[in-house]
Amino acid sequence: METNKEIKLFVSKKVSWHEAVWFKGHIPKYAFNFWVANKCRLPLCTRLLKWGIGSSDACCMCNLHEETRDHLFLQCEVSIQVLKLLLTRLGEPSKTFASWPHFIDWILGPSPHTPKIIKLLASQTVIYFLWKERNLRLHENVSSTLNLIFRLFDRSIREAIHTQNRTQSTDLLSSWFRHAN
């Protein structure tokens, strides 16, 4: 009997970032990648070096700073430019995110310009594509342009929107394209 109470207590505890990761309409591989990033468990160069793998902890995108989660996804010049394109598309004012918790707060915060589902999908998708770009640069020595990264990201968002119900899909697509150049 005591075990059931302990399990129920454990399951009933929700963390503040839960909604940013697991929401209706999420894309499983993007949500999983985002969850691992949120838990600081991605195999970044700094972690690999601590494990005795690799020879440098430099960021694979800029080669200027230590590759931490916050740097790779929020502070690296490549990430800043991709996030700027995202914010423009969402009709949001341009900003930088000082830390991961600040990014999570923005994702979960209100937005007068963007439906919440678009903001959630876009946030997970941009993290996924930045991670994918990082891995291409690290393992295959291939770099994509910012425009290509954004085009791939944009296409993925449009495909995700199409998977929503028909009525919602039309409204969401309209919202996604509202601030397109």
Beta strands, then each sheet from edge to edge (+ up, - down):
end
